């Protein structure tokens, strides 16, 4: 009986991991170094709580990815951590007194375009920008193609204050983001010695890497082969003490991130202190739910938007099929947004969902 239960538990976990791979947007090369746990380590509580499996997988991903340090050691003394880049030593990349107002995301990867991998990074970035008061103007998904990367990187960096790339910085042949960005901005490629040192430190307990041949070692070192400028056009920012991989910032605007969602999220959050953000630009979101059909409230919302446009308030409506509509009011003057919200509630016979959170209807 115990063997049957353990076998069933193993199958459940394996199925859950397959689902997690899809939901996290991970491809085979991102997951190549994850080690499956032994069946004996699985407990009934893990099976009854799928979120626990999700957390376990994410932690394993963070610790065993090729862009991260090796699997955590049993000894606390062997844990590898790194110093962060000092914030005060980095000047405002946009110039003194200037702040980020607009942003764009460039998601790179054939696996996104052919449907193999679900992109979650752009969604996380959109929420990140909203919470910081940055206007996300564009999200583009392009293939692992040099010409596409060069064109998009130049165009977006020229037009927007803050641009991120996601994907294409691993050790394999189709990881061409660094190479392409170097060509985009006419910069030479150069191994970054401090990043190589951190990489070596992170991998020092990995016995399997000691047997790698020269070709394999060089492939790993490609992850520290960055566009380089002796005139300050590039910055290497270490934003997470548990990661050896840095955020590379080019021209003060374009920041390069890995495509693995958990790494992307940790590093993007770590980048916050290095970004010139105005505390006065944080928006407020007010949401109202109504069961009236969207066609019934459309004339009122159209008229209202015309009245408040000059105040910098935006109104959106997001229907949920056969249930109702979420009305979203966004502005920087919280009190004014709340005042308008009261008018909307009365007009559409609605109820307030939440002051500044996510829409419960799924939008």
Steps between C-alpha positions, in 0.01 A plus 500: 500500500775745594679435169176566311446827684857608442472419130178700475658790682795494262269510200308793646821692560631425153173621348510813714855577392399462136223754557736731685749488215232629269361763738841636589590527134804278520655317207723196497826689511384702802413185692792282395676523833204447732535184705182301572444425870496137615163340559581449867509878553136544397249540778117476487482871588686580180240313296202660669648848450602552134632848585765334715625309200505825305711666768738206516547507123558874496761476775676220313492709187654796681778287644588274209460711187810547287462872573501444873719343765510122541260302714500616861755325714410316818754714681411862575869590467494397134214730403617741233389863511629804319524872567257734327602787278505818712203717406672826583781436251259496205394839367158560353530336155249743350671810632470702820140582594345270239270206576372197313161574346464243222605138455500214251558124525683293239435129550745288301451134415382266228331290770262786580399553139449132418281444806734269685545739792256738664638849555431619856783752520323775306197472730721528808680797344168671424395479866848611607481810281150588617600483866793733433297747297675415174295504181562166324454594136594186312560126534663323206580132452767418244690185396860407576606693192792743496348748256170510692675557833723775360212689339266475798765587760605815313144615436366443851804646675478811285131550578451396866669574833520142630525189284544142615591189304404153618667182378793384292793540743581135572791284374341342192522585131163678489585727793604799292367798694836632625659457156212674324487791744874555458444539127190714553702762688838448330669368812765228529438179692720439802503246781411674824758389754295562813208305358733213409634505854151486647402224260803294605420559867138395448602178324785398728300219660374361170704183454336426165646818349857401580494245220389748235723532195626830361204542266252457784692742721502761225125454453448575868725805479280639222257597774758759615585627150342847503490803275769727644560873501794685648297822482229398745240389247460168680448420868516163675260500794495222760152528644449171687743365757409138419567532125827530317333621182467881477263734323683660208384856429586655163476869409343567840169358378509141380524231770569136414327222695484121479180343371447261794199653680621460859841647419338777297273596789769493768741705290238752389398559861868532593552762232254744661759702702703564183210657308423873503135492609293800610300432817239747377413291195342198673146449361185396685261239359134487605276218375125462492291196415159511332268229370367730229604411142787699354279644225271653764781690675707587189339845432555611861862383507575667166361829628683469831834431332467819297435698820802368692762454229659837573539392865715205395238242599445195283188287498481143377226236492570126503205263455479151641282282276140474629595641841564872485761769448798629698552874463852622569588860590870591503648835599769661716261708712351238733228721644382608157491141377290400803260789435448386143464146628200602710334640189571180309359278777168691495475512121573132431341360818840362591710407800863577576727201447829626629681830532825424317534129449437250225165442337314206654326424173831390352589808296 
